Amino acid sequence: MRKNLLTLLLLMMTLCASGQNDSIVSGQDGSVVSGQDDSVAAGKNHSVAADSISLEKARERVVSSKPQKKFIALELLDKVSNFFMRCDTNYVTPNKYQFTAQAEVSYWHDFYHLQSSETKSTMTIQSDPSMVVGGFLYYSILGYGLMYNVNELGIKNGDTNGTSRRQTFNVHTAKFFAEYYTFQSGKGAKITHVTGMELTGKDRSFKGLDSKCNGFNAVYMFNNKHFSWPAAFGESSVQRRSCGSWSLGFQYNHQDIHFNDKELPDYMINHIDSTLLFNRVDYHDYSISIGYNYNCVLGRNCLFAFSIMPNIGYRRSNITEAQNSHSILNNLSTDVNLRSSMMWNSGKYFTGLILELHTYSYRKDKFGLTNTYGTLKYVMGLNFLRKR
């Protein structure tokens, strides 16, 4: 009996020991312990994710609390610029920079042709070629230019009637071009022709001509997706394929021309036809133009361009002649603007030549005046601060 109880007790102890070992082995195998580790790891991961979300929200609050650096006006200008600079990139590479700096050296030459329909006499006056230096600064599509006549610097006003200076405010886009300008001219002129007089070997200098001019031009390009006006004359984009475009323009021009006959050479005063003389011509010209423009791509980054814009419009003018004064109104005006350029533009750097000719004609009754402004420019510059 005791032997049986002892055997039964040993058997129960053996079974208990076996259960404990199985539990331990099971824990070592990973069933129990592994479950505990997974729950701990999941808790840690949840805590890290929660901390990450909290940190991100804190960052957003900090960023949103900072003042905005970009002005609303600049954002609006960027949107307007993007709209007006849209183009077919197979034909045109648009400007990828916010700013453009351009240096310019140019030569100005003015011509004045006076004629009398009563006596058929004519006189031609040409200004001395003037070297002008300056430049432009563009932000996006807006630009400002300032140029000075180097020949006139350092000379007192009494000898030159003032130093010539030109200011220009312009807008260059793919769709249209617009500019407002103001300048003076007529300094250091020479009389090159007078009907009935031989001028060879004689003093022909004349400082009595002074002209002030200001005006506004605006030109719209019909084929603005493929033709780029800024590539030819604004240096802010690159034409990749040759292309042309018809254009429609509006022009306002105001000129105030003074003629001091007391500055004529002595031998000329008593022999010149008096009907050619005037004291002042002041006129305002309003005209529209229809022209054609063409960009010819000569090679990679190399472009030759030309533009011709004949004008027809209305001129409100007044002339004060040497003999008497009277007003002349309601005149029909016919003028022409010519431009041409040869440019190299890599997209960041550019250089080239630009030729501009502007002709203005005044005709009425017995007096006529045609004045032409010619400018040859050498430009060079760069685009900087790349757009986002």
Sequence and secondary structure as in RCSB ss.txt:
>XXXX:A:sequence
MRKNLLTLLLLMMTLCASGQNDSIVSGQDGSVVSGQDDSVAAGKNHSVAADSISLEKARERVVSSKPQKKFIALE
LLDKVSNFFMRCDTNYVTPNKYQFTAQAEVSYWHDFYHLQSSETKSTMTIQSDPSMVVGGFLYYSILGYGLMYNV
NELGIKNGDTNGTSRRQTFNVHTAKFFAEYYTFQSGKGAKITHVTGMELTGKDRSFKGLDSKCNGFNAVYMFNNK
HFSWPAAFGESSVQRRSCGSWSLGFQYNHQDIHFNDKELPDYMINHIDSTLLFNRVDYHDYSISIGYNYNCVLGR
NCLFAFSIMPNIGYRRSNITEAQNSHSILNNLSTDVNLRSSMMWNSGKYFTGLILELHTYSYRKDKFGLTNTYGT
LKYVMGLNFLRKR
>XXXX:A:secstr
 HHHHHHHHHHHHHHHHHHHHHHHHHHHHTHHHHHHHHHHHHHHHHHHHHHHHHHHHHHHHHHHHS   S HHHH
HHHHHHHHHT   TTTEE   EEEEEEEEEEEEEEEEEEEETTT  EEEEEE  EEEEEEEEEETTEEEEEEEEG
GGTT  HHHHSS  EEEEEEEE SSEEEEEEEEEE  SEEEEEETT   TTS  EE  EEEEEEEEEEEEETTTT
T  HIIIII SSEE S EEEEEEEEEEEEEEEEE GGGS HHHHTTS GGG EEEEEEEEEEEEEEEEEEEEEET
TEEEEEEEEEEEEEEEEEEEESS EEEEEEEEEEEEEEEEEEEEE SSEEEEEEEEEEEEEEEETTEEEEEEEEE
EEEEEEEEEEE  
